[in-house]
C-alpha cells in the first residue's frame, strides 16, 4: 500500500495539474466564444438596423443586442439570456433579420427592374443601360445617373414641346389648353362598399388639344391654299392688264416678292380705274353738254323755222300787193369779199370742252373762215374763226382766249383786217 501510495501520489499530482491547465484553457476558450458570439450578435443587430432604415418593416425593433459592460450582462433579443431561456425567441430574431435582408434584396431588384423598364419606356437605348448594371454595387451609381440624365432630357424635351405647342397654336389663332397635356387623369378607387379609398392616376389626355391644334393648322393651311389659288387665277380674270407678278411662284419661298409685285399691280390697276372713272365722268359731262347743244340747236332750228314762216308770209304779202321786198331777196354770202365788215352778232352758246361758240350770224351774214372778235361790255375776250355756217347761226372756233370766260350774249364782230392764220398756233394775225 505504501508503494501504491507512492506511485499514485505523483500521478494524482500530475492529473491535478493537467485538470487545472485544461480548466484554464476551457475557460479561456469559453470567453473567446462568448466574445465571438457577442460580436456576431452585434453585427446581426447592426445589420438589421441598417437594412430596416426607412423600410417601415419594424424588424429592427425586434432584432436587438446590448453587449455586456463592466458589472452588467449582455441583453436584447440576441443576448445570451434570451438564448439560454427562450431559444425559439432567439431564432425569431435571427429569422427576422434574414427575412428583412431577403425583402430588401427583393425590393432592390424590383427597383432596379423598374428603373430599367422606365428608362426603356422613355426610349433610352437598351445598350445604354442594363438591369445588371443597376444591381451591381460597382456600377449602380453610374447606371442610376444615366437613367436620371435621360429622364431629365426627356422632361426638358417635353417642356420644350409644350412651349412650342403654345407658341405655335397662337400663331394659328388658337388658345391651346395644355392643362390636360401636363396633368394625368384621375380615377376614384372604391372598396366593396362603394366607399372612396383613394385615386388612381391614368394617362395624359393628349388627343383633344392636339386634335384642336391640328384642326386649327389645317384651317390655316386650307385658307392659305385658297388664297394662293385665288391669287394665281387673278391675272386670268384681268387678261388685258400686263402683270409683273409671277404668280406661279407663290408656292415657293420667294412668295413675299410675288406678293409685293401683286400689290404694285393692284395699285396700277386702281390707277387705271381712277382714270376710267374720270373718263366716264368727262364723257357724261360731254354727253350732257351735247344734249344741251342739241337742245339749243333744236331751239334755234325752231326759231329759224318760225322766221322762215314769217319771211314766207311777208313774201306772200308782197306778192299779194304786187311788188317785191328786199326781205324776199335775202342774199347768201358766197365770198369773203361779200361780207359786210360792220357785221356783228351775239354769242348764243359757249362750249369750253370743244373750244367753240355758236353765234347768231347765218348764211346772209358770214362765210366759213371769216375771222371774228368777241367782246363783252367793251372788253376784249377772244378771237375766233367761223368754221361752219347754217341758215341762222354759225359755229366759231376760238383760236385765242378762253371759251370758259365768254358769257352768253357776248358781242361778235367781223374782223376783216385779219387775213391769214398763224401756221404755228392757229391764231389769227
VOMAR-656883 format. One line per field, with one value per residue: residue in one letter; x, y, z of N, C-alpha, C in turn. Coordinates in steps of 0.05 Angstrom, whole numbers, plus 5000, padded with zeros to 4 digits. Example, Ala and Ser with C-alpha at 12.3 -4.5 7.8 and 13.67 -1.06 7.14 Angstrom:
// residues 2
aa A:S
npx 5264:5257
npy 4886:4955
npz 5156:5142
capx 5246:5273
capy 4910:4979
capz 5156:5143
cpx 5264:5258
cpy 4934:5001
cpz 5156:5157
***
This chain:
// residues 429
aa X:X:X:X:X:X:X:X:X:X:X:X:X:X:X:X:X:X:X:X:X:X:X:X:X:X:X:X:X:X:X:X:X:X:X:X:X:X:X:X:X:X:X:X:X:X:X:X:X:X:X:X:X:X:X:X:X:X:X:X:X:X:X:X:X:X:X:X:X:X:X:X:X:X:X:X:X:X:X:X:X:X:X:X:X:X:X:X:X:X:X:X:X:X:X:X:X:X:X:X:X:X:X:X:X:X:X:X:X:X:X:X:X:X:X:X:X:X:X:X:X:X:X:X:X:X:X:X:X:X:X:X:X:X:X:X:X:X:X:X:X:X:X:X:X:X:X:X:X:X:X:X:X:X:X:X:X:X:X:X:X:X:X:X:X:X:X:X:X:X:X:X:X:X:X:X:X:X:X:X:X:X:X:X:X:X:X:X:X:X:X:X:X:X:X:X:X:X:X:X:X:X:X:X:X:X:X:X:X:X:X:X:X:X:X:X:X:X:X:X:X:X:X:X:X:X:X:X:X:X:X:X:X:X:X:X:X:X:X:X:X:X:X:X:X:X:X:X:X:X:X:X:X:X:X:X:X:X:X:X:X:X:X:X:X:X:X:X:X:X:X:X:X:X:X:X:X:X:X:X:X:X:X:X:X:X:X:X:X:X:X:X:X:X:X:X:X:X:X:X:X:X:X:X:X:X:X:X:X:X:X:X:X:X:X:X:X:X:X:X:X:X:X:X:X:X:X:X:X:X:X:X:X:X:X:X:X:X:X:X:X:X:X:X:X:X:X:X:X:X:X:X:X:X:X:X:X:X:X:X:X:X:X:X:X:X:X:X:X:X:X:X:X:X:X:X:X:X:X:X:X:X:X:X:X:X:X:X:X:X:X:X:X:X:X:X:X:X:X:X:X:X:X:X:X:X:X:X:X:X:X:X:X:X:X:X:X:X:X:X:X:X:X:X:X:X:X:X:X
npx 5017:5038:5076:5041:5016:5057:5067:5017:5012:5046:5022:4970:4981:5001:4956:4923:4948:4943:4888:4877:4904:4875:4825:4835:4846:4797:4763:4785:4775:4720:4709:4727:4692:4645:4656:4661:4609:4582:4602:4583:4527:4522:4536:4495:4450:4464:4465:4411:4389:4410:4389:4336:4327:4285:4250:4204:4189:4195:4227:4276:4265:4255:4301:4349:4408:4451:4516:4554:4573:4623:4605:4554:4506:4501:4446:4381:4346:4382:4416:4454:4422:4370:4377:4390:4345:4301:4302:4272:4251:4299:4313:4273:4288:4335:4313:4280:4317:4342:4297:4286:4332:4325:4277:4293:4330:4298:4266:4305:4319:4270:4264:4309:4295:4248:4269:4300:4260:4229:4266:4274:4222:4221:4250:4305:4364:4373:4423:4449:4438:4432:4398:4430:4472:4447:4440:4490:4539:4585:4572:4521:4512:4530:4496:4446:4453:4457:4405:4375:4395:4376:4321:4314:4329:4288:4245:4259:4255:4200:4180:4199:4172:4118:4120:4131:4084:4046:4064:4063:4009:3985:4003:3970:3922:3898:3880:3912:3895:3936:3932:3911:3951:3992:3976:3958:3901:3852:3825:3774:3782:3747:3721:3692:3644:3632:3656:3700:3767:3813:3853:3869:3919:3915:3924:3956:3914:3920:3895:3850:3868:3910:3884:3852:3891:3912:3867:3863:3911:3903:3859:3884:3921:3887:3862:3905:3918:3872:3874:3922:3907:3867:3896:3931:3898:3882:3909:3887:3835:3837:3858:3873:3908:3977:4012:4061:4074:4096:4057:4059:4100:4082:4079:4129:4190:4199:4153:4142:4163:4132:4081:4092:4099:4048:4019:4038:4019:3963:3958:3971:3928:3886:3899:3888:3833:3816:3829:3795:3745:3746:3746:3697:3664:3678:3659:3606:3595:3606:3567:3522:3530:3529:3476:3453:3471:3448:3396:3397:3408:3363:3325:3341:3333:3279:3266:3287:3255:3207:3220:3229:3178:3154:3182:3165:3111:3114:3136:3093:3056:3079:3077:3022:3011:3032:3085:3156:3198:3257:3265:3248:3290:3334:3402:3452:3516:3572:3626:3684:3692:3642:3625:3599:3639:3621:3589:3557:3543:3513:3535:3507:3513:3566:3619:3665:3689:3695:3717:3691:3641:3573:3545:3495:3496:3481:3477:3469:3501:3556:3613:3647:3712:3716:3746:3734:3720:3709:3675:3656:3617:3651:3701:3755:3751:3762:3788:3767:3751:3704:3676:3635:3574:3507:3437:3417:3453:3522:3583:3636:3705:3748:3809:3843:3845:3799:3748:3716:3711:3675:3614:3543:3510:3551:3584:3596:3641:3656:3721:3754:3805:3842:3878:3906:3918:3959:4012:4036:4008:3955:3929:3896:3925
npy 4976:5022:5029:5034:5080:5114:5112:5129:5180:5218:5213:5231:5282:5300:5293:5330:5377:5375:5377:5427:5458:5446:5465:5519:5529:5515:5553:5598:5591:5591:5644:5667:5647:5669:5723:5723:5708:5752:5791:5772:5775:5829:5847:5824:5851:5905:5901:5890:5938:5975:5953:5959:6013:6065:6030:6015:5967:5951:5912:5921:5935:5888:5858:5861:5880:5886:5895:5865:5904:5928:5901:5890:5849:5822:5838:5837:5815:5781:5768:5729:5714:5711:5671:5630:5623:5624:5596:5594:5646:5672:5650:5671:5725:5720:5698:5740:5778:5753:5749:5804:5820:5790:5812:5866:5858:5837:5882:5918:5892:5896:5951:5964:5937:5966:6017:6006:5989:6035:6070:6047:6053:6107:6112:6105:6081:6010:5988:6025:6019:5969:5918:5889:5924:5960:5929:5915:5930:5960:5988:6011:6064:6096:6076:6091:6146:6153:6138:6178:6224:6215:6215:6269:6295:6278:6302:6356:6359:6350:6395:6434:6420:6428:6483:6500:6483:6516:6566:6559:6548:6596:6624:6606:6625:6599:6587:6547:6497:6471:6443:6391:6364:6367:6345:6285:6243:6226:6172:6150:6107:6055:6017:5951:5966:6012:6057:6113:6103:6124:6152:6137:6147:6162:6164:6217:6264:6273:6275:6310:6366:6364:6348:6393:6431:6410:6416:6472:6485:6459:6489:6539:6524:6507:6555:6585:6557:6567:6623:6626:6598:6632:6680:6663:6656:6707:6740:6715:6731:6784:6795:6835:6869:6882:6841:6842:6810:6745:6698:6643:6629:6632:6589:6578:6595:6646:6676:6726:6766:6759:6773:6827:6846:6836:6872:6921:6915:6915:6967:6995:6978:7001:7054:7058:7048:7093:7131:7113:7121:7177:7189:7168:7202:7250:7239:7235:7288:7312:7287:7309:7363:7359:7344:7390:7426:7404:7413:7468:7478:7455:7489:7537:7519:7514:7568:7588:7562:7588:7640:7632:7620:7669:7700:7676:7688:7744:7748:7729:7767:7811:7794:7791:7844:7859:7871:7868:7854:7872:7836:7789:7776:7755:7751:7701:7696:7687:7695:7719:7771:7791:7798:7841:7887:7911:7875:7844:7804:7761:7719:7655:7604:7577:7531:7504:7454:7435:7479:7521:7570:7587:7631:7682:7692:7682:7650:7694:7732:7717:7677:7614:7612:7665:7714:7732:7776:7773:7805:7836:7882:7922:7900:7863:7794:7746:7715:7688:7638:7630:7569:7537:7548:7559:7568:7608:7611:7606:7568:7580:7574:7581:7614:7644:7663:7647:7601:7589:7637:7666:7697:7682:7719:7753:7801:7792:7809:7820:7813:7835:7852:7816:7773:7725:7661:7641:7596:7570:7567:7570:7619:7679:7731
npz 5000:5015:4976:4931:4944:4940:4887:4864:4883:4856:4806:4814:4827:4779:4747:4771:4760:4705:4699:4720:4684:4638:4653:4654:4601:4577:4602:4581:4526:4528:4541:4494:4456:4477:4470:4415:4400:4419:4385:4336:4347:4355:4304:4273:4295:4283:4228:4218:4236:4198:4150:4160:4159:4141:4116:4140:4161:4213:4234:4258:4310:4333:4331:4371:4410:4465:4485:4538:4593:4641:4701:4684:4646:4581:4537:4504:4444:4419:4458:4508:4553:4531:4492:4525:4557:4522:4467:4420:4414:4407:4358:4326:4323:4294:4246:4231:4217:4173:4139:4132:4105:4058:4039:4030:3991:3951:3942:3924:3876:3848:3845:3814:3767:3755:3746:3702:3664:3662:3640:3590:3571:3566:3521:3524:3496:3493:3498:3528:3581:3630:3667:3702:3711:3744:3789:3807:3854:3842:3796:3798:3814:3771:3732:3751:3749:3694:3679:3705:3680:3628:3637:3654:3607:3574:3600:3594:3539:3533:3559:3525:3479:3495:3505:3453:3427:3452:3434:3378:3370:3381:3338:3298:3312:3356:3422:3459:3505:3550:3597:3603:3578:3612:3660:3691:3682:3732:3770:3813:3869:3898:3954:3968:3990:3965:3983:3978:3971:3952:3898:3830:3784:3715:3643:3605:3576:3514:3465:3451:3456:3419:3373:3367:3356:3309:3276:3275:3250:3201:3182:3175:3136:3095:3084:3067:3020:2991:2985:2956:2909:2890:2882:2843:2799:2788:2748:2702:2704:2692:2637:2602:2627:2637:2673:2725:2767:2782:2789:2791:2824:2876:2910:2927:2965:2953:2957:2984:2950:2905:2926:2937:2885:2865:2896:2875:2823:2833:2851:2804:2772:2800:2792:2737:2739:2765:2727:2687:2712:2715:2661:2646:2676:2650:2599:2611:2623:2574:2544:2568:2556:2501:2495:2514:2476:2431:2446:2445:2391:2370:2390:2365:2314:2313:2321:2274:2238:2250:2235:2181:2166:2177:2139:2093:2096:2092:2041:2012:2024:1999:1946:1941:1943:1898:1890:1905:1960:1996:2033:2012:1981:2007:2010:2002:2030:1990:1983:2016:2004:2000:2051:2099:2132:2178:2203:2258:2316:2366:2420:2426:2450:2490:2489:2529:2530:2477:2454:2425:2402:2391:2346:2330:2274:2208:2142:2110:2131:2143:2122:2119:2150:2161:2201:2270:2326:2395:2447:2509:2542:2524:2531:2509:2494:2465:2404:2341:2289:2238:2228:2210:2176:2185:2167:2201:2243:2265:2272:2313:2320:2374:2374:2402:2470:2525:2525:2568:2593:2564:2563:2554:2504:2493:2449:2380:2330:2262:2235:2188:2180:2193:2157:2149:2179:2234:2223:2265:2315:2304:2313:2295:2256
capx 5000:5056:5087:5020:5011:5080:5064:4993:5014:5056:5002:4948:4991:5003:4929:4912:4959:4931:4860:4878:4911:4852:4803:4842:4842:4768:4752:4794:4760:4692:4708:4730:4667:4625:4661:4654:4580:4573:4608:4563:4501:4523:4536:4468:4432:4470:4455:4382:4384:4415:4371:4309:4324:4265:4234:4178:4182:4195:4243:4299:4257:4254:4328:4365:4430:4468:4539:4559:4592:4632:4584:4527:4505:4490:4417:4369:4335:4404:4434:4456:4400:4348:4383:4390:4318:4280:4316:4253:4251:4325:4312:4255:4303:4352:4296:4270:4339:4345:4275:4290:4353:4313:4257:4307:4343:4277:4259:4326:4316:4246:4270:4327:4279:4230:4285:4307:4237:4221:4285:4268:4197:4228:4265:4334:4374:4376:4451:4460:4431:4424:4388:4453:4487:4433:4442:4518:4547:4606:4563:4494:4511:4532:4472:4424:4458:4449:4375:4365:4401:4358:4294:4315:4329:4261:4228:4265:4243:4171:4175:4204:4150:4095:4124:4128:4056:4032:4072:4053:3980:3977:4008:3948:3898:3885:3889:3914:3894:3955:3929:3908:3977:4011:3964:3946:3874:3849:3801:3769:3783:3727:3721:3668:3620:3628:3670:3723:3791:3836:3852:3888:3927:3913:3941:3953:3894:3932:3881:3833:3883:3926:3864:3844:3914:3913:3845:3870:3932:3890:3844:3903:3932:3866:3858:3929:3916:3850:3885:3941:3893:3853:3916:3943:3879:3875:3916:3869:3810:3841:3879:3881:3929:4003:4020:4090:4077:4098:4040:4065:4120:4071:4082:4157:4199:4200:4126:4140:4168:4108:4060:4098:4093:4018:4010:4044:4000:3937:3959:3969:3900:3870:3904:3873:3805:3812:3828:3770:3723:3747:3738:3667:3652:3681:3640:3579:3593:3604:3541:3503:3534:3519:3447:3446:3475:3426:3372:3399:3405:3335:3310:3348:3320:3250:3264:3292:3231:3187:3228:3223:3149:3148:3191:3146:3086:3119:3138:3066:3043:3089:3066:2994:3009:3041:3112:3177:3212:3285:3265:3245:3314:3357:3425:3471:3544:3587:3654:3691:3690:3615:3618:3599:3657:3607:3570:3561:3522:3516:3540:3484:3523:3595:3626:3694:3700:3703:3731:3676:3617:3552:3536:3470:3502:3476:3489:3467:3519:3584:3620:3669:3739:3716:3755:3716:3729:3688:3679:3633:3619:3674:3726:3763:3751:3774:3788:3760:3747:3679:3682:3611:3552:3479:3420:3414:3474:3548:3600:3661:3726:3764:3837:3857:3827:3788:3719:3702:3706:3656:3586:3522:3502:3574:3583:3614:3646:3672:3747:3765:3833:3859:3877:3918:3921:3986:4017:4047:3989:3926:3917:3892:3942
capy 5000:5045:5033:5044:5109:5129:5113:5145:5208:5235:5212:5249:5310:5307:5297:5355:5399:5374:5386:5456:5471:5443:5483:5546:5530:5515:5578:5618:5587:5599:5673:5675:5640:5688:5748:5720:5708:5779:5806:5764:5785:5858:5850:5819:5873:5929:5897:5894:5967:5988:5944:5968:6042:6076:6009:6014:5939:5948:5889:5929:5936:5860:5847:5880:5868:5905:5880:5866:5924:5921:5900:5884:5827:5829:5836:5840:5790:5764:5765:5702:5707:5703:5645:5609:5619:5620:5593:5600:5675:5679:5642:5690:5749:5713:5695:5767:5792:5740:5757:5832:5821:5780:5832:5889:5850:5836:5910:5929:5881:5907:5979:5964:5929:5988:6039:5997:5989:6063:6082:6037:6065:6134:6109:6103:6057:5987:5983:6046:6013:5941:5912:5880:5948:5972:5911:5911:5952:5977:6003:6020:6093:6107:6068:6108:6173:6153:6138:6204:6243:6211:6225:6298:6303:6274:6323:6381:6358:6353:6423:6449:6414:6442:6512:6505:6479:6540:6588:6554:6550:6625:6633:6599:6636:6580:6588:6518:6490:6449:6431:6362:6354:6368:6332:6259:6239:6212:6155:6144:6079:6050:5989:5935:5980:6037:6080:6122:6098:6138:6158:6124:6164:6150:6175:6245:6267:6289:6274:6333:6390:6360:6349:6422:6444:6400:6428:6500:6486:6452:6512:6559:6513:6508:6583:6593:6545:6581:6649:6621:6591:6656:6699:6652:6659:6735:6750:6704:6745:6811:6789:6859:6883:6870:6835:6838:6789:6717:6684:6614:6626:6637:6566:6576:6612:6674:6687:6755:6783:6757:6789:6855:6853:6837:6898:6942:6912:6924:6996:7004:6974:7021:7079:7057:7050:7121:7145:7105:7135:7205:7189:7164:7227:7270:7232:7242:7317:7317:7279:7328:7387:7353:7345:7418:7439:7394:7428:7496:7478:7450:7514:7555:7509:7522:7597:7592:7554:7609:7662:7626:7623:7697:7710:7666:7704:7771:7746:7726:7793:7828:7785:7798:7872:7864:7880:7852:7867:7863:7812:7766:7770:7753:7742:7684:7705:7666:7702:7736:7799:7800:7802:7869:7890:7921:7855:7836:7786:7754:7691:7641:7582:7573:7504:7503:7427:7433:7504:7536:7584:7589:7660:7685:7702:7660:7650:7720:7750:7709:7653:7600:7623:7694:7718:7749:7784:7771:7823:7840:7908:7937:7887:7841:7767:7724:7716:7662:7634:7617:7543:7526:7568:7549:7590:7630:7610:7597:7555:7595:7561:7601:7609:7659:7669:7624:7598:7589:7665:7680:7693:7682:7746:7770:7811:7781:7828:7810:7826:7830:7861:7792:7759:7699:7647:7633:7567:7558:7561:7572:7645:7698:7754
capz 5000:5016:4949:4914:4950:4930:4857:4856:4891:4833:4784:4822:4825:4750:4738:4782:4744:4678:4701:4724:4658:4619:4661:4646:4572:4572:4610:4561:4501:4533:4539:4466:4443:4485:4457:4386:4398:4423:4361:4316:4354:4350:4275:4263:4304:4267:4201:4218:4239:4173:4130:4166:4157:4122:4103:4153:4168:4242:4242:4275:4338:4344:4330:4388:4425:4480:4495:4567:4603:4668:4722:4672:4628:4554:4536:4478:4432:4411:4481:4519:4569:4514:4480:4546:4568:4502:4442:4399:4411:4395:4330:4313:4317:4271:4222:4223:4203:4147:4122:4125:4084:4033:4029:4020:3966:3931:3936:3907:3849:3835:3838:3791:3744:3749:3734:3675:3647:3657:3622:3563:3563:3558:3496:3527:3481:3511:3503:3545:3608:3634:3694:3718:3719:3767:3813:3815:3871:3830:3773:3800:3815:3744:3717:3760:3739:3665:3677:3713:3659:3605:3645:3653:3579:3563:3612:3581:3512:3536:3565:3500:3460:3505:3500:3424:3421:3460:3416:3350:3369:3380:3311:3280:3324:3375:3450:3466:3534:3554:3624:3600:3568:3635:3683:3685:3691:3758:3773:3841:3877:3920:3964:3961:3999:3950:3997:3964:3986:3941:3869:3813:3761:3688:3622:3597:3555:3493:3439:3445:3449:3395:3351:3363:3343:3282:3261:3271:3229:3176:3173:3164:3111:3074:3077:3051:2994:2977:2978:2935:2885:2881:2872:2818:2776:2784:2721:2682:2705:2681:2618:2587:2642:2635:2700:2730:2787:2772:2809:2793:2845:2902:2927:2936:2987:2943:2956:2992:2927:2888:2938:2933:2857:2863:2908:2856:2801:2841:2851:2776:2763:2813:2777:2712:2745:2771:2701:2673:2725:2707:2633:2646:2685:2629:2577:2620:2620:2545:2535:2578:2541:2475:2496:2517:2450:2413:2453:2436:2362:2364:2395:2343:2290:2316:2316:2246:2223:2254:2219:2153:2162:2176:2113:2072:2098:2081:2012:2001:2026:1977:1921:1940:1938:1870:1889:1918:1983:2000:2051:1995:1966:2026:1995:2016:2026:1976:1983:2039:1995:2003:2079:2109:2155:2202:2212:2286:2326:2395:2427:2436:2468:2492:2498:2535:2524:2448:2446:2404:2410:2370:2343:2315:2247:2190:2115:2098:2145:2143:2108:2133:2150:2168:2229:2287:2352:2415:2470:2527:2557:2514:2539:2491:2507:2449:2374:2330:2260:2232:2216:2196:2176:2179:2157:2221:2263:2255:2292:2314:2336:2388:2370:2423:2492:2540:2520:2593:2602:2545:2572:2534:2498:2486:2422:2360:2308:2239:2236:2161:2178:2197:2131:2149:2205:2240:2219:2289:2337:2296:2320:2273:2259
cpx 5017:5068:5066:5015:5033:5078:5041:4996:5024:5036:4980:4956:4992:4975:4917:4922:4947:4903:4859:4884:4888:4830:4809:4838:4813:4755:4760:4779:4731:4690:4711:4705:4645:4629:4654:4624:4569:4578:4588:4536:4500:4522:4508:4449:4438:4461:4425:4374:4388:4396:4343:4305:4306:4249:4206:4170:4180:4212:4266:4291:4256:4282:4346:4387:4446:4491:4541:4579:4601:4609:4556:4529:4494:4460:4408:4361:4357:4424:4434:4432:4376:4353:4381:4362:4297:4293:4298:4252:4276:4325:4294:4270:4322:4336:4286:4292:4343:4322:4277:4310:4341:4294:4271:4320:4322:4268:4279:4324:4293:4251:4289:4312:4261:4245:4293:4283:4228:4240:4280:4242:4201:4247:4295:4344:4381:4406:4464:4455:4422:4414:4411:4470:4474:4435:4470:4527:4568:4596:4535:4492:4512:4507:4449:4428:4451:4419:4364:4370:4382:4330:4293:4314:4302:4242:4233:4254:4213:4164:4178:4181:4124:4097:4120:4099:4040:4038:4060:4023:3971:3983:3985:3921:3883:3897:3889:3914:3912:3952:3927:3934:3997:4001:3951:3917:3873:3823:3798:3771:3764:3730:3695:3642:3615:3641:3695:3748:3816:3832:3874:3894:3925:3932:3938:3933:3905:3915:3866:3849:3899:3907:3856:3866:3916:3891:3851:3891:3921:3874:3862:3914:3912:3862:3881:3927:3894:3860:3904:3928:3879:3873:3927:3924:3873:3884:3898:3843:3812:3863:3889:3903:3955:4014:4050:4094:4077:4083:4046:4086:4109:4075:4110:4164:4200:4173:4125:4144:4144:4085:4066:4093:4063:4008:4015:4024:3972:3936:3957:3941:3882:3873:3888:3843:3798:3810:3803:3746:3722:3738:3708:3653:3654:3662:3612:3574:3590:3577:3519:3505:3524:3488:3437:3449:3454:3400:3372:3395:3376:3318:3315:3334:3290:3247:3268:3267:3209:3194:3223:3194:3141:3157:3173:3120:3090:3121:3110:3052:3052:3078:3037:2991:3020:3069:3131:3189:3240:3286:3263:3270:3338:3380:3443:3499:3559:3617:3660:3690:3662:3607:3620:3618:3644:3587:3577:3538:3526:3522:3515:3492:3553:3601:3656:3706:3710:3714:3717:3652:3598:3543:3511:3474:3500:3489:3488:3486:3549:3587:3643:3696:3739:3725:3736:3731:3705:3694:3654:3637:3644:3701:3731:3764:3766:3773:3781:3757:3720:3686:3659:3588:3526:3463:3420:3437:3500:3564:3627:3681:3743:3793:3855:3837:3815:3758:3704:3696:3687:3628:3566:3513:3526:3573:3604:3617:3663:3698:3761:3794:3852:3857:3886:3919:3950:3990:4028:4027:3960:3914:3915:3909:3927
cpy 5025:5051:5044:5073:5125:5132:5132:5174:5226:5236:5231:5278:5319:5312:5323:5379:5400:5385:5416:5470:5469:5462:5511:5549:5532:5542:5600:5616:5596:5629:5682:5669:5661:5715:5746:5720:5736:5796:5798:5776:5815:5864:5846:5841:5898:5926:5901:5924:5981:5979:5955:5998:6050:6055:6008:5986:5935:5925:5897:5930:5908:5848:5867:5865:5890:5889:5884:5888:5916:5922:5894:5860:5837:5824:5839:5813:5771:5760:5736:5695:5697:5675:5623:5602:5613:5619:5599:5630:5685:5673:5661:5716:5744:5712:5722:5782:5780:5749:5787:5835:5812:5800:5856:5882:5848:5864:5922:5919:5893:5936:5981:5957:5952:6011:6031:5999:6018:6076:6073:6050:6094:6135:6112:6078:6034:5981:6004:6039:5984:5938:5904:5904:5962:5955:5909:5936:5971:5994:6017:6051:6106:6100:6085:6136:6174:6154:6165:6225:6240:6221:6255:6308:6300:6296:6350:6382:6362:6382:6440:6445:6428:6472:6518:6502:6504:6563:6584:6556:6579:6636:6627:6607:6617:6585:6560:6514:6466:6436:6401:6349:6352:6353:6306:6258:6223:6196:6148:6114:6075:6021:5975:5949:6006:6061:6087:6117:6112:6144:6143:6142:6148:6162:6205:6246:6285:6292:6300:6358:6388:6360:6378:6437:6436:6413:6457:6502:6479:6475:6533:6550:6514:6537:6593:6582:6560:6609:6646:6615:6616:6676:6689:6656:6688:6745:6740:6720:6773:6808:6814:6874:6868:6866:6832:6816:6761:6699:6654:6608:6630:6613:6563:6595:6641:6687:6717:6773:6782:6774:6819:6864:6854:6864:6921:6940:6921:6955:7008:7000:6995:7048:7080:7059:7079:7137:7138:7119:7164:7208:7186:7190:7249:7264:7239:7273:7325:7310:7299:7354:7383:7355:7374:7433:7430:7408:7456:7498:7473:7475:7535:7546:7517:7552:7603:7584:7576:7633:7657:7628:7652:7709:7701:7682:7732:7770:7744:7752:7812:7821:7793:7828:7880:7874:7861:7867:7856:7838:7787:7758:7769:7739:7725:7693:7681:7671:7721:7766:7810:7805:7831:7871:7900:7900:7848:7818:7781:7724:7678:7619:7582:7545:7502:7475:7424:7459:7518:7551:7584:7618:7661:7698:7679:7664:7677:7740:7743:7684:7639:7613:7653:7697:7737:7755:7783:7789:7825:7865:7923:7925:7863:7814:7746:7731:7689:7662:7620:7591:7531:7546:7554:7573:7614:7631:7601:7586:7568:7580:7583:7594:7625:7667:7643:7623:7600:7617:7680:7676:7693:7711:7764:7778:7798:7800:7815:7826:7819:7840:7838:7775:7731:7687:7639:7604:7554:7550:7565:7599:7663:7722:7779
cpz 5000:4989:4930:4918:4939:4899:4850:4863:4869:4810:4789:4819:4795:4739:4747:4766:4716:4678:4704:4698:4638:4627:4653:4616:4565:4578:4590:4535:4504:4530:4509:4451:4450:4471:4427:4382:4401:4398:4339:4321:4348:4320:4264:4270:4288:4238:4198:4219:4212:4151:4134:4163:4135:4107:4115:4161:4198:4252:4261:4304:4351:4345:4345:4402:4439:4492:4526:4573:4631:4688:4711:4654:4601:4554:4508:4467:4424:4434:4491:4536:4553:4502:4501:4556:4547:4474:4418:4393:4398:4365:4314:4305:4293:4245:4212:4207:4175:4128:4113:4102:4057:4021:4017:3993:3944:3922:3917:3878:3834:3827:3814:3765:3735:3735:3705:3656:3642:3638:3593:3553:3554:3535:3500:3513:3500:3517:3521:3575:3610:3663:3713:3728:3742:3792:3824:3831:3858:3807:3776:3801:3787:3728:3725:3749:3709:3662:3684:3691:3635:3612:3645:3625:3567:3574:3598:3553:3514:3542:3540:3480:3469:3500:3470:3416:3428:3440:3388:3349:3367:3352:3292:3293:3343:3402:3461:3496:3539:3582:3622:3590:3591:3659:3676:3696:3717:3758:3803:3846:3901:3929:3957:3970:3984:3962:3982:3982:3975:3911:3855:3788:3735:3668:3620:3574:3533:3468:3433:3439:3424:3370:3346:3348:3313:3265:3255:3249:3202:3164:3161:3137:3089:3065:3060:3023:2977:2967:2954:2908:2873:2868:2845:2794:2771:2757:2699:2681:2692:2660:2603:2601:2639:2663:2703:2750:2774:2793:2811:2814:2873:2921:2938:2958:2978:2942:2965:2968:2908:2899:2935:2905:2853:2874:2889:2832:2808:2842:2823:2765:2775:2799:2751:2716:2751:2745:2686:2685:2716:2678:2630:2655:2663:2606:2585:2617:2591:2534:2543:2561:2512:2474:2498:2490:2430:2419:2443:2406:2355:2368:2373:2317:2289:2310:2286:2230:2226:2237:2190:2146:2159:2149:2091:2072:2086:2051:2000:2002:2004:1950:1918:1934:1910:1869:1903:1941:1985:2017:2034:1980:1984:2012:2012:2009:2013:1976:2006:2031:1998:2032:2087:2133:2180:2213:2241:2294:2356:2398:2439:2457:2467:2503:2503:2528:2496:2437:2423:2417:2386:2370:2326:2288:2228:2162:2101:2110:2141:2126:2124:2129:2155:2197:2244:2313:2371:2439:2486:2544:2550:2520:2520:2506:2491:2419:2364:2300:2257:2217:2201:2199:2169:2170:2175:2241:2250:2279:2291:2331:2348:2385:2389:2445:2504:2536:2546:2603:2584:2555:2548:2529:2491:2457:2405:2336:2287:2239:2209:2159:2182:2173:2132:2177:2209:2236:2244:2309:2329:2303:2295:2277:2249
***
